[in-house]
Amino acid sequence: MRWRVLIVPVISLLCIASASAQDSYPSRPVKLIVGLSAGSSTDVTARIVGQKMGQILGQAFVVENRGGAAGNIATSVVAHSAPDGYALLFGSVATTVNVTLSPNTSFDFVKDLTPIALLGTVPNILIVHPSLGVNSVEELIALARKRPNEIMAANSGIGTSPHLSSELFNLMAGVKLVSVPYQGSSQAMTDLLGGRTMLMFAPAPTALSQRNSGTLRFLASTQLKRAGAMPELPTIDELGLKGFDTGVWFGLFAPAGTPKAVIDRLAKVANEAIHSDEVVAAFKAQGIDPIGSTPEEFSVYVKAEIEKWGKVVTAAGVKR
């Protein structure tokens, strides 16, 4: 009986402490650690979301760029930070690809980080140069099967979403496009425009910049749902490669062990931020579709992404 008397007050105190942690958080500026340089799409998105979250919570969300090692430096910084919610990783699809492509790191991505919320997605757009002579995905597949290892596909670097989109296309369509990596989407697009490569799975913002040029042919978008920025384009899934789903996504992560009350508050505020009028407008200009999720939903999504891209990287023999 005495133990019961003691346990009840202890449980009550724990509940009060948890509520207090949520109510008082954040009491100082929060760092959003980004694994790419200033001006990158991930950096721009982090600043859009961080500014709105800061307005809602009344504390600054400061973007800190920690580029290098394909984003692993930023992930390592957050993985080894105090689990108090003041250092967050603004991650992307690259963080899940790195689990397979860069296995020898100082952290365990699954064990050392806690997913908070999925924020938005950016589809890739399949674009071809007119000289290739194809006007549809069906025609592209037919031609690629006749000309294995001849059609050059530009991408923004090994292990990036545009690169892995072409590798997934190879696997699902039974073709052999030649991967041609560049130092970013802009350089890849320049050579595609010049006809030095024949196609590209271009991130929506890069594709949008060429939308009205009339120089390239836009064949399809790559996610299961049509791209908000180009709803007229069919998806590759619709056109026959069932389950084809690629693109860039953005999400928030905290160090493992961060109090659930803090994780839940961050998720709630992040969801509120990305569905605000100003963020929706800013996302639209960047070709980003706002999504939103609970921490639990995002955790399931992240695990599925790790498994999916692990299989593609292994099957295609991708190495950095």
Backbone torsions as a table, in degrees:
resi	resn	phi	psi	omega
1	MET	NA	-39.3	-179.3
2	ARG	-62.5	-40.0	-179.8
3	TRP	-63.1	-39.3	178.7
4	ARG	-62.0	-39.6	179.6
5	VAL	-62.9	-37.5	-179.0
6	LEU	-76.3	-37.2	-174.8
7	ILE	-66.2	-40.9	-177.3
8	VAL	-58.1	-49.2	177.1
9	PRO	-62.2	-36.0	-179.9
10	VAL	-64.1	-45.8	178.2
11	ILE	-60.6	-41.5	179.3
12	SER	-61.5	-42.4	179.6
13	LEU	-64.2	-39.7	178.8
14	LEU	-63.3	-42.4	179.3
15	CYS	-63.3	-41.6	178.7
16	ILE	-64.3	-42.1	-179.5
17	ALA	-63.4	-40.7	179.4
18	SER	-64.0	-45.0	179.0
19	ALA	-63.5	-38.7	179.5
20	SER	-64.3	-40.3	179.7
21	ALA	-61.4	-40.5	-179.3
22	GLN	-69.8	-42.7	-176.7
23	ASP	-66.9	-35.4	-175.7
24	SER	-87.8	-14.2	-178.3
25	TYR	-84.6	135.6	-5.7
26	PRO	-93.3	145.3	179.3
27	SER	-104.3	0.5	176.2
28	ARG	-153.0	170.5	-177.8
29	PRO	-57.4	148.7	-179.9
30	VAL	-110.4	135.7	177.9
31	LYS	-91.2	132.2	170.1
32	LEU	-105.7	108.2	-176.9
33	ILE	-88.2	124.4	-177.7
34	VAL	-115.8	133.0	-176.3
35	GLY	-86.4	10.7	178.6
36	LEU	-129.3	167.8	-175.2
37	SER	-73.5	163.6	176.5
38	ALA	-60.2	137.8	-179.9
39	GLY	96.8	-15.2	176.7
40	SER	-69.9	163.2	-178.8
41	SER	-62.0	-36.4	178.4
42	THR	-65.9	-42.2	179.0
43	ASP	-63.5	-46.5	-179.6
44	VAL	-61.0	-44.2	-179.5
45	THR	-64.5	-41.5	179.1
46	ALA	-60.3	-40.3	-179.3
47	ARG	-68.8	-37.6	178.3
48	ILE	-63.6	-50.5	-178.1
49	VAL	-68.4	-44.1	-178.2
50	GLY	-61.2	-39.8	-179.8
51	GLN	-62.2	-43.1	-178.8
52	LYS	-71.3	-40.0	177.5
53	MET	-62.3	-38.9	177.7
54	GLY	-62.8	-39.4	178.4
55	GLN	-64.1	-41.1	-177.9
56	ILE	-68.1	-41.7	-174.8
57	LEU	-91.6	-12.3	179.0
58	GLY	76.4	21.3	175.6
59	GLN	-138.0	147.0	-179.2
60	ALA	-69.7	138.5	169.9
61	PHE	-108.1	106.9	-171.2
62	VAL	-98.8	121.5	178.8
63	VAL	-78.2	128.3	177.3
64	GLU	-121.9	116.6	-178.7
65	ASN	-85.7	120.4	177.9
66	ARG	-127.8	73.7	-177.0
67	GLY	-74.4	166.9	177.1
68	GLY	117.6	152.5	177.2
69	ALA	55.5	38.8	177.3
70	ALA	56.4	32.9	178.0
71	GLY	96.2	-8.0	-176.0
72	ASN	-71.1	-25.5	178.1
73	ILE	-64.3	-46.0	179.1
74	ALA	-62.6	-43.0	179.5
75	THR	-62.2	-40.8	179.6
76	SER	-63.7	-41.2	179.8
77	VAL	-57.8	-46.7	-177.9
78	VAL	-72.3	-39.9	-179.9
79	ALA	-58.7	-31.1	-177.9
80	HIS	-101.9	9.7	178.4
81	SER	-85.0	162.3	177.1
82	ALA	-61.8	137.2	-178.0
83	PRO	-81.7	64.6	-176.3
84	ASP	-123.0	2.5	177.2
85	GLY	87.2	7.0	-178.3
86	TYR	-101.6	-0.8	172.1
87	ALA	-135.8	111.8	-176.8
88	LEU	-119.5	147.2	175.1
89	LEU	-93.2	124.9	171.0
90	PHE	-92.7	91.0	-171.6
91	GLY	-94.9	175.0	179.5
92	SER	-147.0	-175.2	178.7
93	VAL	-54.3	-30.9	-179.1
94	ALA	-58.7	-31.8	-178.2
95	THR	-66.7	-31.2	178.5
96	THR	-83.3	-32.0	175.4
97	VAL	-64.2	-39.0	-177.5
98	ASN	-62.4	-23.1	179.1
99	VAL	-57.9	-37.1	178.6
100	THR	-92.5	-40.9	-175.4
101	LEU	-74.7	-29.3	-178.3
102	SER	-129.6	71.8	-174.3
103	PRO	-73.1	-22.6	-175.0
104	ASN	-95.1	77.5	179.8
105	THR	-121.4	172.7	-178.4
106	SER	-86.0	9.1	-178.6
107	PHE	-141.7	162.0	172.9
108	ASP	-110.5	108.4	-172.4
109	PHE	-54.9	-45.1	-176.8
110	VAL	-67.8	-41.4	-175.7
111	LYS	-84.6	-29.6	-170.7
112	ASP	-97.3	-6.1	178.7
113	LEU	-130.0	148.5	179.5
114	THR	-115.7	121.2	177.8
115	PRO	-65.5	140.2	179.6
116	ILE	-109.0	-57.4	-178.3
117	ALA	-161.8	142.4	169.9
118	LEU	-83.1	126.9	-172.2
119	LEU	-99.5	-49.4	-177.1
120	GLY	-165.8	166.5	179.4
121	THR	-131.0	150.1	176.6
122	VAL	-124.8	111.9	178.6
123	PRO	-71.5	157.5	167.7
124	ASN	-92.2	153.9	179.6
125	ILE	-118.7	125.3	178.7
126	LEU	-79.0	114.1	-177.2
127	ILE	-121.9	139.7	177.8
128	VAL	-126.0	153.8	174.7
129	HIS	-79.7	139.0	-177.7
130	PRO	-55.6	-30.1	-178.0
131	SER	-65.2	-15.2	177.8
132	LEU	-71.0	-24.4	174.5
133	GLY	77.8	25.1	177.2
134	VAL	-120.4	147.9	-177.7
135	ASN	-122.6	4.4	-179.1
136	SER	-155.3	164.8	177.1
137	VAL	-63.9	-38.8	178.9
138	GLU	-59.9	-44.1	179.2
139	GLU	-67.1	-36.6	179.0
140	LEU	-63.5	-45.4	-179.9
141	ILE	-62.4	-43.6	-179.8
142	ALA	-61.1	-44.0	-179.4
143	LEU	-67.6	-42.6	-178.7
144	ALA	-64.4	-32.0	177.1
145	ARG	-70.6	-30.3	177.4
146	LYS	-78.3	-27.0	-174.9
147	ARG	-125.1	63.8	-180.0
148	PRO	-63.3	141.4	178.0
149	ASN	61.2	27.4	177.4
150	GLU	-118.9	-33.7	-175.0
151	ILE	-86.4	119.1	-175.2
152	MET	-89.7	126.7	-179.8
153	ALA	-109.9	114.2	179.5
154	ALA	-74.3	148.4	173.4
155	ASN	-149.7	172.5	-173.8
156	SER	-91.6	14.3	176.7
157	GLY	134.8	154.6	-178.6
158	ILE	-62.7	128.7	178.5
159	GLY	87.2	-2.6	177.8
160	THR	-78.7	166.7	-179.6
161	SER	-60.5	-43.4	176.2
162	PRO	-59.9	-39.3	178.3
163	HIS	-64.8	-50.1	-177.4
164	LEU	-69.7	-23.2	173.7
165	SER	-63.5	-42.8	179.6
166	SER	-69.3	-34.4	178.0
167	GLU	-68.8	-39.3	176.5
168	LEU	-65.9	-38.5	177.1
169	PHE	-61.1	-43.9	176.8
170	ASN	-56.3	-47.6	-176.2
171	LEU	-67.3	-43.2	-175.0
172	MET	-79.9	-31.7	-178.1
173	ALA	-93.1	-10.6	-178.2
174	GLY	69.9	40.7	-179.8
175	VAL	-124.3	175.8	179.4
176	LYS	-135.3	81.5	172.5
177	LEU	-75.8	149.7	179.3
178	VAL	-94.4	120.2	179.4
179	SER	-75.4	128.1	177.7
180	VAL	-123.4	98.1	-176.8
181	PRO	-80.5	144.6	176.5
182	TYR	-127.1	172.9	176.8
183	GLN	-90.5	63.8	178.5
184	GLY	116.2	160.2	-176.5
185	SER	-68.5	-33.0	-177.9
186	SER	-63.7	-44.4	178.4
187	GLN	-65.1	-39.6	178.5
188	ALA	-62.9	-42.0	-179.9
189	MET	-66.0	-36.9	179.1
190	THR	-58.9	-45.1	-179.9
191	ASP	-72.3	-30.9	175.4
192	LEU	-66.3	-43.2	178.0
193	LEU	-61.6	-34.9	-179.5
194	GLY	-81.3	-2.6	178.9
195	GLY	77.6	12.1	178.5
196	ARG	-80.1	-20.8	167.7
197	THR	-126.2	167.0	-170.8
198	MET	-107.3	-23.3	-178.9
199	LEU	-155.9	168.7	179.5
200	MET	-159.5	139.3	167.5
201	PHE	-91.1	91.2	-171.3
202	ALA	-91.2	135.1	173.7
203	PRO	-55.5	144.2	-174.7
204	ALA	-49.6	-44.0	179.4
205	PRO	-60.4	-38.5	178.1
206	THR	-67.6	-41.7	179.3
207	ALA	-65.0	-40.5	-178.8
208	LEU	-59.9	-32.9	-179.0
209	SER	-66.1	-18.1	-179.3
210	GLN	-111.7	6.3	-172.1
211	ARG	-56.8	-41.3	-174.9
212	ASN	-102.6	10.1	-177.1
213	SER	-75.3	-28.4	-178.7
214	GLY	75.6	3.8	-176.2
215	THR	-84.6	-34.0	-174.2
216	LEU	-115.8	162.2	178.3
217	ARG	-107.3	126.9	-179.3
218	PHE	-96.5	118.8	-173.4
219	LEU	-101.6	-41.8	-174.3
220	ALA	-168.4	163.7	171.1
221	SER	-105.0	165.9	-165.5
222	THR	-107.4	-7.2	179.4
223	GLN	-94.9	167.4	-177.5
224	LEU	-65.0	-34.6	177.7
225	LYS	-97.4	140.8	179.7
226	ARG	-58.7	147.3	-177.5
227	ALA	-67.1	131.1	178.4
228	GLY	-59.7	-32.6	-178.4
229	ALA	-78.3	-22.0	-179.4
230	MET	-140.7	66.3	-175.2
231	PRO	-66.4	-15.8	179.3
232	GLU	-73.7	-19.3	-179.2
233	LEU	-81.2	133.0	174.2
234	PRO	-71.9	162.8	175.3
235	THR	-91.8	158.4	177.1
236	ILE	-64.2	-32.9	175.7
237	ASP	-60.1	-46.4	178.8
238	GLU	-60.0	-33.0	-173.5
239	LEU	-87.8	7.5	171.5
240	GLY	126.9	-25.9	178.5
241	LEU	-89.3	80.2	-172.9
242	LYS	-61.0	129.7	179.9
243	GLY	90.6	-2.1	177.8
244	PHE	-67.0	120.3	-174.2
245	ASP	-153.5	102.9	179.2
246	THR	-137.3	165.8	178.3
247	GLY	155.5	-178.3	177.2
248	VAL	-101.7	133.7	172.2
249	TRP	-122.7	158.0	179.1
250	PHE	-124.3	140.6	179.6
251	GLY	-156.4	163.4	-179.3
252	LEU	-102.6	140.3	177.1
253	PHE	-132.9	150.4	175.4
254	ALA	-124.3	161.7	174.4
255	PRO	-60.1	144.2	175.7
256	ALA	-58.2	141.9	-179.4
257	GLY	95.9	-6.1	176.4
258	THR	-62.7	133.4	-177.7
259	PRO	-52.1	138.8	-178.2
260	LYS	-59.9	-34.2	179.3
261	ALA	-60.7	-38.6	178.9
262	VAL	-71.3	-42.9	178.0
263	ILE	-58.9	-46.4	-178.4
264	ASP	-64.6	-38.3	179.3
265	ARG	-68.0	-42.1	177.9
266	LEU	-62.0	-41.4	179.3
267	ALA	-63.2	-44.0	180.0
268	LYS	-61.7	-45.0	-178.5
269	VAL	-69.7	-39.0	178.4
270	ALA	-61.9	-42.8	178.2
271	ASN	-64.8	-39.8	177.1
272	GLU	-63.5	-41.1	-177.6
273	ALA	-64.0	-47.5	-173.6
274	ILE	-73.0	-14.9	177.3
275	HIS	-103.4	7.7	174.6
276	SER	-74.3	154.6	-176.0
277	ASP	-57.9	-43.1	-176.0
278	GLU	-69.3	-37.9	179.1
279	VAL	-72.5	-40.2	176.6
280	VAL	-57.4	-42.9	178.9
281	ALA	-65.3	-43.2	179.5
282	ALA	-66.2	-39.6	177.0
283	PHE	-62.6	-43.3	-178.5
284	LYS	-59.5	-40.3	178.8
285	ALA	-64.9	-25.7	-179.7
286	GLN	-95.9	-0.8	-177.8
287	GLY	75.6	23.2	-178.4
288	ILE	-99.4	134.3	174.7
289	ASP	-97.8	117.9	178.2
290	PRO	-66.3	140.8	-177.3
291	ILE	-120.2	-77.1	-177.4
292	GLY	90.3	149.9	179.6
293	SER	-169.8	168.3	168.5
294	THR	-85.5	164.9	175.3
295	PRO	-58.9	-37.9	-178.7
296	GLU	-66.4	-42.9	178.4
297	GLU	-63.9	-41.5	-179.2
298	PHE	-67.3	-36.2	178.5
299	SER	-61.3	-43.7	177.7
300	VAL	-63.2	-42.1	-179.6
301	TYR	-62.4	-45.6	-178.7
302	VAL	-62.2	-43.9	179.1
303	LYS	-62.0	-39.3	178.8
304	ALA	-66.5	-37.8	179.0
305	GLU	-66.7	-41.5	178.1
306	ILE	-59.9	-45.5	-179.2
307	GLU	-66.2	-45.3	-178.1
308	LYS	-60.4	-53.1	-176.2
309	TRP	-74.9	-24.8	173.7
310	GLY	-61.9	-41.2	178.7
311	LYS	-66.4	-41.5	-179.5
312	VAL	-66.4	-46.7	180.0
313	VAL	-58.9	-44.0	-178.9
314	THR	-68.3	-47.4	-177.7
315	ALA	-64.3	-36.7	-178.5
316	ALA	-86.1	-9.1	-179.0
317	GLY	67.5	34.6	-177.9
318	VAL	-72.8	131.4	176.2
319	LYS	-139.8	147.3	176.3
320	ARG	-90.5	NA	NA
